[in-house]
Amino acid sequence: MMMPVADQIVYRPLGQCRYWRGPERSAWRGEQALGTVCLVHSAEANEEDEALDGDGRLTHGEPVSPGEFAGRMGAALVLGASGGLGAAVAAMLLSRGSRVAMTYRRPSPAVAELAARSPDSARAYQLDLTDAAACARVATAVAGDFGVVHTVVYAAGPHVPMTHLSNVTAEVFRGQLEQDAIAFLTAIVPLIPLLRASQGSLVAVTTAATARHPVRDGLSSIPKAAIEAAVRGIAAEEGRFGVRANCVGPGMLTEGMAARLIGSGDLDGRALDVARRNIPLRRFGTAADVAEAVCFLASDRARFISGQKLDVDGGYGA
């Protein structure tokens, strides 16, 4: 049903927007919370009262279930599970009932721990995402081991040096594109038939920097922008098969790439203070924040969301 045109806009303190019955049993009015502003609209005449409980609250939109993926056949595949973000995504998927296939390029304690902790639910595969033949073999192996792939998460990417674009050589730029944007498509193409078969979901972890450019971050934002364009293309082309495709754009985090940049000295204390001031929430996020967004987009709660990007950036792109 298309949303009715709003009758009026009213202010409500956050969390006080609700649905209630109108004076006639067959009609009800609703407020949809948008921050602290609510759009108030009339229901269509043929809406079912059963959408509301006795107190006039919606009966759908239940909170997240700890086992929300437990009913899914097969497994989720996390590409790049050895990184801070990939490991967090794999761990959260496991905790919510999904079986998980994980790829890593180099031996990883995080992947080994997850596989050891859940031997019946998790399996790891070594994979160089720039190797097309290897990507095809792993896709076949995962399908053979788990039968169905209901979700693919791309959480991989090379280390990104912080530098002005005026200092970037063609060789360095080519390397970043090959290891991220080209690697993404190389890995995803052999997985598309599996997502068609399951009417599954693709979630690519990109960056909030494609919405608002941080100085010296072009070697990250440019390849990730290419990945986001590819994801939108997949959403448009594969939707007819029931496949959804979305992106999650991390902002400044305490784990993952940010931790590596701090460790390498690319980000010093002054740069971190500036970065924090540029975030409306005045703090950095965590890998768990990103994993939560990925799990949401992979879940049935997002079943009508495709071709979109959800930035997890504390308001940086606002």
C-alpha positions as CSV (number, residue, x, y, z in Angstrom):
1,M,0.0,0.0,0.0
2,M,1.3,3.5,-0.8
3,M,1.6,5.8,2.2
4,P,-1.3,8.2,2.4
5,V,-0.4,11.9,2.2
6,A,0.3,13.4,5.6
7,D,-2.6,15.3,7.1
8,Q,-0.4,17.4,9.3
9,I,3.0,17.5,10.9
10,V,3.2,17.6,14.7
11,Y,6.1,17.6,17.2
12,R,6.5,14.8,19.7
13,P,9.4,14.1,22.0
14,L,11.4,11.2,20.7
15,G,9.9,7.9,21.4
16,Q,6.3,9.2,22.0
17,C,5.0,8.7,18.5
18,R,2.5,5.9,18.4
19,Y,-0.5,4.5,16.5
20,W,-4.0,4.8,17.9
21,R,-7.6,4.2,16.9
22,G,-9.7,6.9,15.5
23,P,-13.3,7.7,16.6
24,E,-14.6,5.2,14.1
25,R,-13.7,1.5,14.5
26,S,-12.8,1.2,10.8
27,A,-10.4,4.1,10.8
28,W,-7.2,4.8,12.6
29,R,-4.5,7.4,12.5
30,G,-0.8,7.0,12.7
31,E,2.3,9.0,13.4
32,Q,5.5,7.9,11.8
33,A,8.5,9.0,13.8
34,L,11.1,10.9,11.9
35,G,13.5,12.0,14.6
36,T,11.3,14.3,16.7
37,V,8.9,15.1,13.9
38,C,5.9,12.9,13.2
39,L,3.9,12.7,10.0
40,V,0.3,12.2,10.9
41,H,-1.8,10.4,8.2
42,S,-5.2,8.8,7.9
43,A,-5.4,5.1,7.2
44,E,-6.9,3.7,4.1
45,A,-10.5,2.7,4.5
46,N,-9.8,-0.9,3.9
47,E,-6.9,-1.3,6.4
48,E,-7.4,-4.1,8.9
49,D,-7.9,-3.3,12.6
50,E,-5.8,-6.4,13.4
51,A,-2.7,-4.3,12.6
52,L,-3.2,-2.7,16.0
53,D,-3.3,-4.3,19.5
54,G,-5.7,-3.4,22.3
55,D,-3.7,-0.3,23.1
56,G,-3.6,0.9,19.6
57,R,0.0,-0.2,18.9
58,L,1.3,-1.9,15.9
59,T,1.4,-5.7,16.2
60,H,4.3,-6.1,13.7
61,G,7.8,-4.7,13.8
62,E,8.9,-7.0,16.6
63,P,12.3,-6.5,18.3
64,V,15.3,-8.4,17.0
65,S,15.3,-12.1,17.8
66,P,18.5,-13.6,19.0
67,G,17.9,-16.4,16.5
68,E,16.6,-14.3,13.6
69,F,18.6,-16.3,11.1
70,A,18.0,-19.7,12.7
71,G,15.3,-20.5,10.2
72,R,17.4,-19.8,7.2
73,M,18.6,-22.7,5.1
74,G,22.3,-22.8,4.3
75,A,24.8,-20.2,5.4
76,A,26.0,-16.6,5.1
77,L,29.3,-16.1,3.4
78,V,31.5,-13.3,4.8
79,L,34.3,-12.3,2.5
80,G,37.2,-10.8,4.4
81,A,36.3,-12.3,7.8
82,S,39.9,-11.9,9.0
83,G,39.5,-8.1,9.3
84,G,38.1,-6.3,12.3
85,L,34.7,-5.6,10.7
86,G,34.4,-8.9,8.9
87,A,35.1,-10.8,12.1
88,A,32.5,-8.8,14.0
89,V,29.9,-9.5,11.2
90,A,30.7,-13.2,11.2
91,A,30.4,-13.4,15.0
92,M,27.1,-11.6,15.1
93,L,25.6,-13.7,12.3
94,L,26.6,-16.8,14.2
95,S,25.2,-15.4,17.4
96,R,21.8,-14.9,15.6
97,G,21.5,-18.4,14.4
98,S,23.1,-18.4,11.0
99,R,25.7,-20.8,9.8
100,V,28.7,-18.9,8.4
101,A,31.3,-19.5,5.8
102,M,34.3,-17.2,6.1
103,T,37.2,-16.3,3.8
104,Y,40.6,-15.0,4.8
105,R,43.7,-14.2,2.8
106,R,46.3,-14.8,5.4
107,P,46.0,-17.1,8.5
108,S,43.8,-15.2,11.0
109,P,43.4,-15.8,14.8
110,A,39.9,-14.3,14.6
111,V,38.7,-16.7,11.9
112,A,40.4,-19.6,13.6
113,E,38.7,-18.8,16.9
114,L,35.3,-18.4,15.3
115,A,35.6,-21.7,13.5
116,A,36.8,-23.5,16.6
117,R,34.1,-22.0,18.8
118,S,31.3,-23.1,16.3
119,P,32.7,-26.2,14.5
120,D,29.2,-27.3,13.4
121,S,28.2,-23.8,12.2
122,A,31.3,-22.1,10.8
123,R,33.9,-23.0,8.2
124,A,36.8,-21.1,6.8
125,Y,38.3,-20.9,3.3
126,Q,41.6,-19.2,2.4
127,L,41.0,-17.0,-0.6
128,D,42.8,-14.3,-2.6
129,L,39.9,-12.2,-3.9
130,T,41.9,-11.0,-6.9
131,D,42.2,-14.6,-8.2
132,A,39.1,-15.3,-10.4
133,A,39.7,-19.0,-10.6
134,A,40.1,-19.3,-6.8
135,C,36.9,-17.2,-6.2
136,A,35.0,-19.6,-8.5
137,R,36.4,-22.7,-6.6
138,V,35.4,-21.2,-3.2
139,A,31.9,-20.4,-4.4
140,T,31.5,-24.0,-5.5
141,A,33.0,-25.3,-2.2
142,V,30.7,-23.2,-0.1
143,A,27.7,-24.4,-2.1
144,G,28.8,-28.0,-1.7
145,D,29.4,-27.6,2.1
146,F,26.3,-25.7,3.0
147,G,23.9,-26.2,0.1
148,V,22.5,-22.7,0.1
149,V,24.0,-19.3,0.5
150,H,21.4,-16.9,1.8
151,T,23.6,-13.9,2.4
152,V,27.0,-12.6,1.0
153,V,28.8,-10.0,3.0
154,Y,31.8,-8.2,1.4
155,A,33.9,-6.9,4.2
156,A,37.3,-7.1,2.6
157,G,39.8,-4.5,1.4
158,P,43.4,-3.5,1.4
159,H,45.3,-1.3,3.8
160,V,44.6,2.3,2.6
161,P,47.5,4.8,3.2
162,M,46.3,8.3,4.0
163,T,47.7,10.7,1.4
164,H,46.6,13.6,-0.8
165,L,45.5,12.6,-4.3
166,S,48.2,14.9,-5.7
167,N,50.8,12.5,-4.3
168,V,49.2,9.3,-5.6
169,T,51.0,7.5,-8.4
170,A,49.3,5.5,-11.1
171,E,50.8,2.3,-9.8
172,V,49.5,2.9,-6.3
173,F,46.0,3.9,-7.6
174,R,45.9,0.8,-9.8
175,G,46.8,-1.4,-6.9
176,Q,44.0,0.0,-4.7
177,L,41.4,-0.5,-7.5
178,E,42.6,-4.0,-8.2
179,Q,42.6,-5.1,-4.5
180,D,39.2,-3.6,-3.7
181,A,36.8,-2.6,-6.6
182,I,38.0,-5.2,-9.0
183,A,38.4,-7.9,-6.3
184,F,34.8,-7.2,-5.2
185,L,33.3,-8.0,-8.6
186,T,35.7,-10.9,-9.1
187,A,34.4,-12.5,-5.9
188,I,30.7,-11.6,-6.4
189,V,30.1,-12.7,-10.0
190,P,30.4,-16.5,-9.3
191,L,28.2,-16.0,-6.2
192,I,25.3,-14.4,-8.0
193,P,23.8,-17.7,-9.1
194,L,23.8,-18.9,-5.5
195,L,22.0,-15.7,-4.4
196,R,19.4,-16.1,-7.2
197,A,18.8,-19.7,-6.1
198,S,18.1,-18.5,-2.5
199,Q,16.6,-15.2,-3.3
200,G,19.3,-13.9,-1.0
201,S,21.0,-10.7,0.0
202,L,24.3,-9.0,-0.7
203,V,25.7,-6.5,1.7
204,A,28.9,-4.7,0.9
205,V,30.8,-2.8,3.6
206,T,32.1,0.3,2.0
207,T,32.7,3.7,3.6
208,A,30.9,6.9,4.7
209,A,33.6,8.8,2.8
210,T,31.7,8.4,-0.5
211,A,29.1,10.8,0.9
212,R,31.4,13.4,2.5
213,H,35.1,13.3,1.4
214,P,37.7,13.3,4.3
215,V,40.9,14.9,3.1
216,R,43.6,12.3,2.3
217,D,41.1,9.4,2.1
218,G,40.7,9.2,-1.7
219,L,42.4,5.9,-2.0
220,S,39.6,4.5,0.1
221,S,36.6,6.5,-1.1
222,I,37.2,6.1,-4.9
223,P,37.4,2.3,-5.0
224,K,34.5,2.1,-2.5
225,A,32.4,4.4,-4.7
226,A,33.0,1.9,-7.6
227,I,31.8,-0.9,-5.3
228,E,28.7,1.1,-4.4
229,A,27.9,1.7,-8.0
230,A,28.3,-2.1,-8.7
231,V,25.9,-2.9,-5.8
232,R,23.3,-0.5,-7.2
233,G,23.7,-2.2,-10.5
234,I,23.3,-5.7,-9.0
235,A,20.2,-4.5,-7.1
236,A,18.7,-3.2,-10.4
237,E,19.6,-6.2,-12.5
238,E,19.1,-9.1,-10.0
239,G,15.9,-7.9,-8.2
240,R,13.9,-9.8,-10.8
241,F,15.3,-13.0,-9.2
242,G,14.5,-11.8,-5.7
243,V,18.1,-10.8,-4.9
244,R,18.6,-7.7,-2.7
245,A,21.8,-5.7,-2.6
246,N,22.8,-2.9,-0.3
247,C,25.8,-1.2,1.3
248,V,26.9,-0.2,4.8
249,G,29.2,2.8,5.0
250,P,31.3,2.8,8.2
251,G,32.5,6.1,9.5
252,M,35.4,6.6,12.0
253,L,35.6,3.4,14.2
254,T,37.7,2.2,17.0
255,E,38.4,-1.0,15.1
256,G,39.2,-2.1,11.6
257,M,40.9,0.4,9.2
258,A,40.9,3.2,11.7
259,A,42.9,1.1,14.2
260,R,45.4,0.2,11.5
261,L,45.8,3.9,10.5
262,I,46.4,4.8,14.2
263,G,48.9,2.0,14.5
264,S,50.8,3.0,11.4
265,G,51.0,6.7,12.5
266,D,48.8,7.9,9.6
267,L,46.4,9.3,12.2
268,D,48.0,11.1,15.2
269,G,46.3,12.5,18.3
270,R,45.6,15.8,16.6
271,A,44.0,14.2,13.5
272,L,41.8,12.0,15.8
273,D,40.6,15.1,17.7
274,V,39.7,16.8,14.4
275,A,37.9,13.7,13.2
276,R,35.9,13.5,16.5
277,R,34.9,17.1,16.2
278,N,33.6,16.5,12.7
279,I,31.2,13.8,14.0
280,P,27.9,15.3,15.4
281,L,27.8,12.5,18.1
282,R,31.4,13.5,19.1
283,R,32.5,9.9,19.3
284,F,33.8,7.0,17.2
285,G,31.8,3.9,16.4
286,T,32.6,0.3,16.9
287,A,32.7,-2.8,14.7
288,A,29.6,-4.0,16.4
289,D,27.7,-0.9,15.2
290,V,28.6,-1.9,11.6
291,A,27.8,-5.5,12.2
292,E,24.4,-4.5,13.5
293,A,23.7,-2.6,10.3
294,V,24.9,-5.5,8.1
295,C,22.7,-8.0,10.0
296,F,19.7,-5.7,9.7
297,L,20.1,-5.4,5.9
298,A,20.6,-9.2,5.6
299,S,17.5,-9.9,7.7
300,D,13.8,-10.2,6.8
301,R,13.3,-6.9,8.5
302,A,14.9,-5.3,5.4
303,R,13.0,-7.5,2.9
304,F,11.8,-4.5,0.8
305,I,15.1,-2.6,1.0
306,S,17.5,-2.9,-2.0
307,G,19.9,-0.6,-3.8
308,Q,20.5,1.5,-0.7
309,K,23.4,2.5,1.5
310,L,23.2,2.8,5.3
311,D,26.0,5.0,6.7
312,V,27.1,4.1,10.2
313,D,29.0,7.3,10.9
314,G,27.6,9.2,13.9
315,G,26.1,11.8,11.6
316,Y,29.3,12.6,9.8
317,G,27.6,12.8,6.4
318,A,24.7,15.0,7.6
